[in-house]
Amino acid sequence: MIWRCVPPTRTTGMRSGCLPRRRTIVRALRGQATARQRQCLYLYYGRGLNQEAIAKLLCINVSTVSRNITNGERHVDAALALLEP
């Protein structure tokens, strides 16, 4: 995945070159990913929860969490592929 490697900086909270990429990720998630996929991706990447913790929190099966994360990642990867030269 191209989009995981974005460590924040101290001053801005993100690298300056990441803003267009971040906007693209957000647009891809809003336009293509389902609400559940966005929720799972946020909890997994944004909050750092593991799949078991997400499953318990959302009262769903771990395999459902895994599938939602995988499908959400596909939407993001497809959107970022449009940016690559």
C-alpha positions in Angstrom: 0.0 0.0 0.0 1.4 3.4 -1.0 -0.7 5.4 1.4 0.5 4.0 4.8 3.9 5.6 4.8 3.0 9.1 6.0 4.6 9.8 9.3 3.7 13.2 10.8 6.1 16.0 11.5 6.3 18.0 14.7 5.3 21.3 13.4 2.5 20.5 11.0 1.3 17.1 12.0 1.9 15.9 8.5 4.4 16.2 5.7 3.8 19.2 3.5 3.7 17.0 0.4 1.0 14.8 1.9 -1.8 17.3 1.7 -2.9 16.5 -1.9 -2.5 12.8 -1.1 -4.5 13.1 2.1 -7.3 15.0 0.2 -7.4 12.2 -2.4 -7.7 9.5 0.3 -10.5 11.4 2.0 -12.4 11.9 -1.3 -11.9 8.2 -2.2 -13.3 7.2 1.2 -16.3 9.5 1.0 -17.2 8.6 -2.6 -16.4 4.9 -2.8 -16.1 3.3 0.6 -19.1 2.4 2.7 -19.7 3.9 6.1 -18.6 0.7 7.8 -15.4 0.5 5.7 -14.6 4.1 6.7 -15.3 3.3 10.3 -13.1 0.2 10.3 -10.2 2.0 8.5 -10.4 4.9 11.0 -10.3 2.6 14.0 -7.5 0.5 12.5 -5.2 3.2 11.1 -6.4 6.3 12.9 -6.8 4.9 16.4 -4.4 1.9 16.1 -6.9 -0.7 17.3 -6.4 -4.3 16.2 -9.1 -6.2 14.3 -10.3 -8.1 17.4 -10.8 -4.9 19.4 -12.7 -3.3 16.4 -14.9 -6.4 16.2 -15.8 -6.2 19.9 -16.4 -2.4 19.7 -18.7 -2.7 16.7 -20.3 -6.0 17.7 -19.3 -7.7 14.4 -17.2 -10.7 13.4 -13.4 -10.3 13.0 -13.6 -11.6 9.5 -16.1 -8.7 8.7 -13.7 -6.2 10.1 -10.9 -7.7 8.0 -13.0 -7.6 4.8 -14.1 -4.0 5.4 -10.5 -2.9 5.9 -9.3 -4.8 2.8 -12.1 -3.3 0.7 -11.6 0.2 2.0 -7.9 -0.1 1.2 -8.7 -1.1 -2.3 -10.7 2.1 -2.8 -7.9 4.2 -1.5 -5.3 2.4 -3.6 -7.4 2.9 -6.7 -7.7 6.6 -6.0 -4.0 7.0 -5.4 -3.1 5.0 -8.5 -4.7 7.9 -10.5 -2.1 10.2 -9.0 0.9 8.2 -9.9 2.7 9.1 -13.1 
